[in-house]
Amino acid sequence: MKTLFSRTFLSFLATLAVVVIVLGAMFLFAVQRSIDDWNTYRGFRLQSLILPIITRVYRQEGELSEPAIAEALSQFLTANQFVYIFDVERRPVFLYSRGERITPAEGEPWDPTQLGAGYGPAAAVFEGDEVIAYLSADTLGFTSDLANRRFLATLIVAVFVGILVSLGAALGFAFVFSKKLAAQARVLADGLHLITSGRRNVTFPASPAAELAGIADSAKVLQNQLRTEEGLRRQWAEDIAHDLRTPVTALKTQFEAMMEGYLSVSRERIATLFDEVARIERLVNDLRELSRIESPEMKTEIECLATDDVINQVNQVFLMRAEESGVPLVTETDATAIYADRHLLLRAITNVVENAFQHVAPHGRVHIRIHRIGENVAVDVLNTGYIDPETCERVFDRMYRGESSRGTPGSGLGLTITKAIIDLHGGRIGIFQDSEMTRVRITFPHHDRATT
């Protein structure tokens, strides 16, 4: 497996290779293009100088006079040019190439191919509508001049030396940067390994790289969350052991006493033992339900529920409880629909209402109201009574039971399960003291933002 250093360094090398190839190709293309443009311009300029001279000589002499043309062109011609002038019958009049005049042998037939390199198609020269001559003229090229060749060679050497120096500096920088980046990544990897091995006091040094700094911050958050979760898990295990130990000890003691004859077997005693077993069963069921809801695999089936139906189902659950306790149950709804998982919604509301009935003040009442707050839907459960600030802060903690709850039945997980359900929906839950009423508010988000 390749290390981060080797991957980073090889990436730099590959990038540098591509950059060098592209820059080299662009440089060669630019040089060639500049040479071509130079040749074209110089050739056009040379022809623009010669054409008026041919026309002027023809007007003055009445014909193409080779001495007159040679004298007129002598001040313009250089060693890297060629000028071929022919009469209307394409016989040579003036031939010049590489700084020398070319004189065809007399009496021999003329062959244009003997002009050699540089000879091109001759263009007609007009005087009015009459063709008076043919001209082929151009430079021999940028590199035909020794000074130009030296300039071009020096430029190429300077550019490639600069590329080599830059490449060496870039490779050195890439090596140092890759080593530093790999060292920082190694520190992060070692720290994460320590966290996975159980350490919870790992420190991560600051990193100048934003990505590595983000990973370090996430690792710190993860470490703190693990520390908190482990503390909660230990506390939860202790609370579960405590809550199970009491009924199990009571069951064991009474069974031993009955087996040894110290206690008689009676219907009332069996009923008491049954209540203890039921308490253990409720605790186990609540633990299983909470574990299922908090599982990452838990999915909600969000649907549009009519609030009237929700209120009616809650009424059916607590109708007998309200009649037996003499506590009025008042319900109202200002919203028409709520988007939630039907089963989980009813579980959350019934948990809160059950808690309200358990802690309602004498001659008090329980009030359920579903209404809109902006785009969200709120479910308020109010009961007559007082809750102290400490209980408000901890009432949703696992296994927490306030002073007023010590003698009431239950596992201490009801409101914890409710909060887990609300979190699963992306909602919020809070408990407040409103004058003489305690209010629990559950807020469900608009269905487009609900967790699914």
C-alpha positions as CSV (number, residue, x, y, z in Angstrom):
1,M,0.0,0.0,0.0
2,K,1.4,3.4,-1.0
3,T,2.0,5.9,1.7
4,L,0.6,9.4,1.7
5,F,4.1,10.8,1.2
6,S,4.7,8.6,-1.9
7,R,1.2,9.4,-3.3
8,T,1.6,13.2,-2.8
9,F,5.2,13.2,-4.2
10,L,4.2,11.2,-7.2
11,S,1.3,13.5,-7.8
12,F,3.6,16.4,-7.8
13,L,6.0,14.7,-10.2
14,A,3.1,13.8,-12.6
15,T,1.8,17.4,-12.4
16,L,5.3,18.8,-13.0
17,A,5.9,16.5,-16.0
18,V,2.6,17.6,-17.5
19,V,3.4,21.3,-16.9
20,V,6.9,20.9,-18.4
21,I,5.6,19.1,-21.5
22,V,2.8,21.7,-22.0
23,L,5.1,24.7,-21.5
24,G,7.8,23.2,-23.7
25,A,5.3,22.5,-26.5
26,M,3.8,26.0,-26.1
27,F,7.3,27.6,-26.2
28,L,8.3,25.7,-29.4
29,F,4.9,26.5,-31.0
30,A,5.3,30.2,-30.1
31,V,8.9,30.3,-31.4
32,Q,7.9,28.6,-34.7
33,R,4.9,30.9,-35.0
34,S,7.0,34.0,-34.4
35,I,9.6,32.8,-37.1
36,D,6.8,32.2,-39.6
37,D,5.3,35.6,-38.9
38,W,8.7,37.2,-39.2
39,N,9.4,35.5,-42.6
40,T,6.0,36.4,-43.9
41,Y,6.3,40.1,-42.9
42,R,9.9,40.4,-44.3
43,G,8.9,38.7,-47.6
44,F,5.9,41.0,-48.0
45,R,7.9,44.1,-47.1
46,L,10.6,43.1,-49.7
47,Q,8.1,42.6,-52.5
48,S,6.4,45.9,-51.6
49,L,9.9,47.6,-52.1
50,I,10.7,45.9,-55.4
51,L,7.4,46.3,-57.2
52,P,7.6,50.1,-57.5
53,I,11.2,49.9,-58.6
54,I,10.4,47.5,-61.5
55,T,7.5,49.8,-62.5
56,R,9.7,52.9,-62.4
57,V,12.5,51.3,-64.4
58,Y,10.0,50.1,-67.0
59,R,8.5,53.6,-67.4
60,Q,11.9,55.3,-67.6
61,E,13.7,52.8,-69.9
62,G,10.7,51.4,-71.8
63,E,11.9,47.9,-71.0
64,L,13.4,46.0,-68.1
65,S,17.0,47.1,-67.9
66,E,19.1,44.8,-65.8
67,P,21.7,47.5,-64.9
68,A,19.0,50.0,-63.9
69,I,17.2,47.4,-61.7
70,A,20.5,46.3,-60.1
71,E,21.4,49.8,-59.3
72,A,18.0,50.6,-57.8
73,L,17.9,47.4,-55.7
74,S,21.5,47.5,-54.4
75,Q,20.6,49.6,-51.3
76,F,17.9,47.2,-50.2
77,L,19.3,43.7,-50.8
78,T,20.9,41.6,-48.0
79,A,22.6,38.2,-47.8
80,N,19.5,36.4,-46.6
81,Q,17.2,37.4,-49.5
82,F,16.6,36.2,-53.0
83,V,15.1,38.3,-55.9
84,Y,14.3,36.8,-59.3
85,I,12.9,39.1,-62.0
86,F,11.8,37.7,-65.4
87,D,10.5,39.5,-68.5
88,V,7.1,38.7,-70.1
89,E,8.6,35.7,-71.9
90,R,9.9,34.5,-68.6
91,R,13.6,35.0,-69.4
92,P,15.7,36.0,-66.5
93,V,16.4,39.7,-66.2
94,F,17.8,40.0,-62.6
95,L,18.8,37.0,-60.4
96,Y,20.0,37.5,-56.8
97,S,20.4,35.0,-54.0
98,R,22.5,34.8,-50.7
99,G,24.3,38.1,-51.4
100,E,25.4,37.2,-54.9
101,R,24.2,38.0,-58.5
102,I,23.5,34.9,-60.6
103,T,24.4,35.2,-64.3
104,P,23.0,32.5,-66.6
105,A,25.5,31.1,-69.2
106,E,24.9,32.7,-72.6
107,G,23.6,30.5,-75.3
108,E,22.3,27.9,-72.9
109,P,18.6,27.2,-72.4
110,W,17.3,28.6,-69.1
111,D,16.2,26.1,-66.4
112,P,14.5,27.8,-63.4
113,T,15.3,24.8,-61.2
114,Q,19.0,25.8,-61.2
115,L,18.0,28.6,-58.8
116,G,17.9,26.1,-56.1
117,A,16.2,26.6,-52.7
118,G,13.9,29.5,-52.2
119,Y,12.6,29.6,-55.8
120,G,8.9,29.9,-55.8
121,P,6.1,30.7,-58.3
122,A,6.7,34.1,-59.9
123,A,3.9,36.6,-59.7
124,A,3.0,38.9,-62.6
125,V,3.9,42.6,-62.4
126,F,1.4,44.9,-64.1
127,E,1.6,48.3,-65.6
128,G,-2.0,49.2,-66.0
129,D,-3.5,46.1,-67.6
130,E,-0.3,45.1,-69.2
131,V,2.0,42.4,-67.7
132,I,5.5,43.8,-67.8
133,A,7.4,41.3,-65.7
134,Y,7.3,38.3,-63.3
135,L,8.7,38.5,-59.8
136,S,9.7,35.9,-57.2
137,A,11.2,37.5,-54.0
138,D,11.4,36.5,-50.4
139,T,13.8,36.1,-47.5
140,L,15.7,32.9,-47.1
141,G,14.2,32.5,-43.6
142,F,14.9,33.7,-40.1
143,T,17.5,31.0,-39.4
144,S,19.5,31.9,-42.5
145,D,21.1,34.7,-40.6
146,L,23.9,33.8,-38.3
147,A,22.9,36.3,-35.6
148,N,19.4,35.1,-35.7
149,R,20.5,31.5,-35.3
150,R,22.7,32.4,-32.3
151,F,19.8,34.4,-30.7
152,L,17.5,31.4,-31.2
153,A,20.0,29.0,-29.7
154,T,20.6,31.2,-26.7
155,L,16.9,31.6,-26.1
156,I,16.3,27.9,-26.2
157,V,19.2,27.1,-23.9
158,A,18.1,29.8,-21.5
159,V,14.5,28.6,-21.4
160,F,15.4,24.9,-20.9
161,V,18.0,25.8,-18.2
162,G,15.2,27.8,-16.5
163,I,12.9,24.9,-16.8
164,L,15.5,22.5,-15.3
165,V,16.2,24.9,-12.4
166,S,12.5,25.5,-11.8
167,L,11.9,21.7,-11.9
168,G,14.6,21.1,-9.4
169,A,13.2,23.8,-7.0
170,A,9.7,22.4,-7.5
171,L,10.8,18.9,-6.7
172,G,12.6,20.1,-3.6
173,F,9.5,21.9,-2.5
174,A,7.3,18.9,-3.3
175,F,9.6,16.6,-1.3
176,V,9.5,18.9,1.8
177,F,5.8,19.6,1.5
178,S,5.0,15.9,1.1
179,K,7.1,14.9,4.0
180,K,5.5,17.5,6.2
181,L,2.0,16.6,5.1
182,A,2.7,12.9,5.6
183,A,4.0,13.6,9.1
184,Q,0.9,15.6,10.1
185,A,-1.3,12.8,8.7
186,R,0.7,10.2,10.6
187,V,0.1,12.1,13.9
188,L,-3.7,12.1,13.1
189,A,-3.6,8.4,12.3
190,D,-1.8,7.6,15.5
191,G,-4.2,9.6,17.5
192,L,-7.2,7.9,15.9
193,H,-5.6,4.6,16.6
194,L,-5.2,5.5,20.2
195,I,-8.9,6.5,20.4
196,T,-10.0,3.2,18.9
197,S,-7.8,1.4,21.4
198,G,-9.6,3.0,24.3
199,R,-7.7,6.2,25.0
200,R,-9.9,9.3,25.7
201,N,-7.2,11.9,26.4
202,V,-5.5,12.1,23.0
203,T,-4.4,15.6,22.0
204,F,-4.0,16.7,18.3
205,P,-1.5,19.4,17.3
206,A,-2.7,22.3,15.2
207,S,-2.3,21.8,11.5
208,P,-1.9,24.6,8.9
209,A,-3.8,22.5,6.4
210,A,-7.6,23.2,6.6
211,E,-8.5,19.6,5.7
212,L,-6.2,18.0,8.3
213,A,-7.4,20.6,10.9
214,G,-11.0,19.6,10.1
215,I,-10.2,16.0,10.6
216,A,-8.4,16.8,13.9
217,D,-11.4,18.8,15.1
218,S,-13.8,16.0,14.2
219,A,-11.5,13.5,16.0
220,K,-11.7,15.7,19.1
221,V,-15.5,15.9,18.9
222,L,-15.6,12.1,18.4
223,Q,-13.4,11.6,21.4
224,N,-15.5,13.8,23.6
225,Q,-18.7,12.1,22.4
226,L,-17.3,8.7,23.1
227,R,-16.2,9.8,26.5
228,T,-19.7,11.2,27.2
229,E,-21.4,8.1,25.8
230,E,-19.2,5.7,27.8
231,G,-20.0,7.7,30.9
232,L,-23.7,7.5,30.1
233,R,-23.5,3.8,29.3
234,R,-21.7,3.1,32.6
235,Q,-24.3,5.2,34.5
236,W,-27.1,3.5,32.5
237,A,-25.7,0.1,33.4
238,E,-25.5,1.0,37.0
239,D,-29.1,2.4,37.0
240,I,-30.4,-0.7,35.2
241,A,-28.6,-2.9,37.7
242,H,-30.0,-0.9,40.6
243,D,-33.6,-1.0,39.2
244,L,-33.4,-4.7,38.4
245,R,-31.7,-5.5,41.7
246,T,-34.6,-4.2,43.8
247,P,-37.4,-6.3,42.3
248,V,-35.2,-9.4,41.8
249,T,-34.0,-9.3,45.4
250,A,-37.6,-8.9,46.6
251,L,-38.7,-11.8,44.5
252,K,-35.7,-14.0,45.6
253,T,-36.3,-13.2,49.3
254,Q,-40.0,-13.9,49.2
255,F,-39.5,-17.1,47.2
256,E,-36.9,-18.4,49.6
257,A,-39.1,-17.5,52.6
258,M,-42.0,-19.4,51.1
259,M,-39.8,-22.4,50.2
260,E,-38.5,-22.6,53.7
261,G,-42.0,-22.1,55.2
262,Y,-41.4,-18.7,56.8
263,L,-44.1,-17.2,54.6
264,S,-47.3,-18.8,53.5
265,V,-48.4,-18.9,49.9
266,S,-51.3,-16.6,49.5
267,R,-53.2,-14.9,46.7
268,E,-52.1,-11.5,47.9
269,R,-48.5,-12.5,48.1
270,I,-48.6,-14.0,44.6
271,A,-50.2,-10.8,43.3
272,T,-47.3,-8.8,44.8
273,L,-44.8,-11.0,43.2
274,F,-46.6,-10.7,39.9
275,D,-46.4,-6.9,40.2
276,E,-42.6,-7.1,40.6
277,V,-42.3,-9.4,37.6
278,A,-44.5,-6.9,35.6
279,R,-42.2,-4.1,36.6
280,I,-39.1,-6.0,35.4
281,E,-41.0,-6.8,32.2
282,R,-41.8,-3.1,31.6
283,L,-38.2,-2.1,32.2
284,V,-36.9,-4.8,29.7
285,N,-39.5,-3.8,27.1
286,D,-38.7,-0.1,27.5
287,L,-35.0,-0.9,27.1
288,R,-35.6,-2.9,24.0
289,E,-37.8,-0.1,22.5
290,L,-35.2,2.6,23.3
291,S,-32.5,0.5,21.7
292,R,-34.6,-0.1,18.6
293,I,-35.4,3.6,18.2
294,E,-31.8,4.7,18.7
295,S,-30.5,2.1,16.3
296,P,-29.0,3.6,13.0
297,E,-31.1,1.1,11.1
298,M,-34.3,2.6,12.5
299,K,-36.5,4.1,9.8
300,T,-39.6,6.2,10.1
301,E,-42.7,5.9,7.9
302,I,-43.8,9.5,7.6
303,E,-47.4,10.1,6.6
304,C,-50.0,12.8,6.8
305,L,-52.1,12.2,10.0
306,A,-55.3,14.1,10.8
307,T,-54.9,15.7,14.2
308,D,-58.5,14.9,15.0
309,D,-57.7,11.2,14.6
310,V,-54.6,11.5,16.8
311,I,-56.6,13.3,19.6
312,N,-59.3,10.6,19.4
313,Q,-56.8,7.8,19.8
314,V,-55.1,9.5,22.8
315,N,-58.6,10.0,24.3
316,Q,-59.4,6.3,23.9
317,V,-56.2,5.3,25.7
318,F,-56.7,7.6,28.7
319,L,-60.5,7.7,28.9
320,M,-60.8,5.1,31.7
321,R,-57.7,6.6,33.5
322,A,-59.3,10.0,33.6
323,E,-62.6,8.7,34.9
324,E,-60.9,6.5,37.6
325,S,-58.6,9.3,38.8
326,G,-61.2,12.1,38.5
327,V,-58.7,14.2,36.5
328,P,-60.4,15.9,33.5
329,L,-58.7,15.4,30.2
330,V,-59.2,18.4,27.9
331,T,-58.2,18.2,24.2
332,E,-58.2,20.7,21.4
333,T,-56.6,21.1,18.0
334,D,-56.0,24.2,15.8
335,A,-54.0,22.3,13.1
336,T,-55.6,20.0,10.5
337,A,-52.6,17.6,9.9
338,I,-49.3,16.5,11.3
339,Y,-46.6,14.6,9.4
340,A,-45.1,11.8,11.5
341,D,-44.8,8.1,11.9
342,R,-48.2,7.0,13.4
343,H,-47.0,4.4,15.8
344,L,-44.1,6.5,17.1
345,L,-46.2,9.6,17.3
346,L,-48.8,7.9,19.5
347,R,-46.0,6.3,21.6
348,A,-44.4,9.7,22.3
349,I,-47.7,11.5,23.1
350,T,-49.0,8.7,25.4
351,N,-45.7,8.7,27.3
352,V,-46.0,12.4,28.0
353,V,-49.7,12.2,28.9
354,E,-49.0,9.2,31.2
355,N,-46.3,11.3,32.9
356,A,-48.8,14.2,33.2
357,F,-51.4,12.0,34.9
358,Q,-48.8,10.6,37.3
359,H,-47.7,14.1,38.5
360,V,-50.9,16.1,38.3
361,A,-51.8,18.1,41.4
362,P,-54.9,17.2,43.4
363,H,-58.1,18.5,41.8
364,G,-56.0,19.4,38.7
365,R,-56.4,18.7,35.0
366,V,-54.5,17.5,32.0
367,H,-54.8,19.5,28.8
368,I,-53.6,18.4,25.3
369,R,-53.4,21.0,22.5
370,I,-52.2,20.6,18.9
371,H,-51.5,23.8,17.1
372,R,-49.3,25.4,14.5
373,I,-46.2,27.5,15.1
374,G,-45.2,28.9,11.7
375,E,-44.6,25.9,9.4
376,N,-44.2,23.5,12.3
377,V,-46.9,21.7,14.3
378,A,-46.6,21.7,18.1
379,V,-48.2,19.3,20.6
380,D,-48.6,20.8,24.1
381,V,-49.3,18.6,27.1
382,L,-50.1,20.6,30.2
383,N,-51.0,19.4,33.7
384,T,-51.7,21.3,37.0
385,G,-48.6,21.0,39.1
386,Y,-45.0,22.2,39.7
387,I,-41.7,20.9,38.5
388,D,-38.4,22.0,40.0
389,P,-35.7,23.5,37.7
390,E,-33.3,20.6,38.3
391,T,-35.9,18.1,37.1
392,C,-36.6,20.2,34.0
393,E,-33.0,19.9,33.0
394,R,-32.7,16.1,33.6
395,V,-36.2,14.8,33.0
396,F,-35.2,13.4,29.6
397,D,-32.1,11.6,30.9
398,R,-32.0,7.8,30.9
399,M,-33.4,6.2,34.1
400,Y,-33.8,9.6,35.8
401,R,-36.6,9.8,38.4
402,G,-37.2,13.0,40.3
403,E,-38.1,13.1,44.0
404,S,-41.8,13.1,43.1
405,S,-41.4,10.0,40.9
406,R,-39.8,7.7,43.5
407,G,-43.1,6.1,44.5
408,T,-44.7,6.0,41.0
409,P,-44.6,3.0,38.7
410,G,-42.5,3.0,35.6
411,S,-39.0,2.4,34.3
412,G,-37.8,5.9,34.2
413,L,-37.3,5.6,30.4
414,G,-40.7,6.9,29.2
415,L,-39.6,10.5,28.5
416,T,-36.2,9.3,27.2
417,I,-38.0,7.2,24.6
418,T,-40.1,10.2,23.8
419,K,-37.1,12.4,23.2
420,A,-35.5,9.7,21.0
421,I,-38.7,9.5,18.9
422,I,-38.8,13.3,18.5
423,D,-35.1,13.4,17.6
424,L,-35.8,10.7,15.0
425,H,-38.4,13.0,13.4
426,G,-36.0,16.0,13.4
427,G,-38.2,17.8,16.0
428,R,-37.7,19.3,19.5
429,I,-39.1,18.6,22.9
430,G,-38.9,20.7,26.1
431,I,-40.5,21.1,29.5
432,F,-41.4,24.4,31.0
433,Q,-43.2,25.8,34.1
434,D,-46.1,28.1,33.1
435,S,-47.5,29.7,36.3
436,E,-49.4,26.8,37.9
437,M,-49.1,24.5,34.9
438,T,-46.3,22.3,33.7
439,R,-46.1,22.3,29.9
440,V,-44.3,19.8,27.7
441,R,-44.0,21.0,24.1
442,I,-43.3,18.7,21.2
443,T,-42.5,20.4,17.9
444,F,-42.7,18.5,14.7
445,P,-41.0,20.0,11.6
446,H,-42.7,20.6,8.3
447,H,-42.8,17.2,6.4
448,D,-40.2,18.4,3.8
449,R,-37.7,18.6,6.6
450,A,-38.7,15.6,8.6
451,T,-36.2,12.8,9.1
452,T,-37.0,9.7,7.1
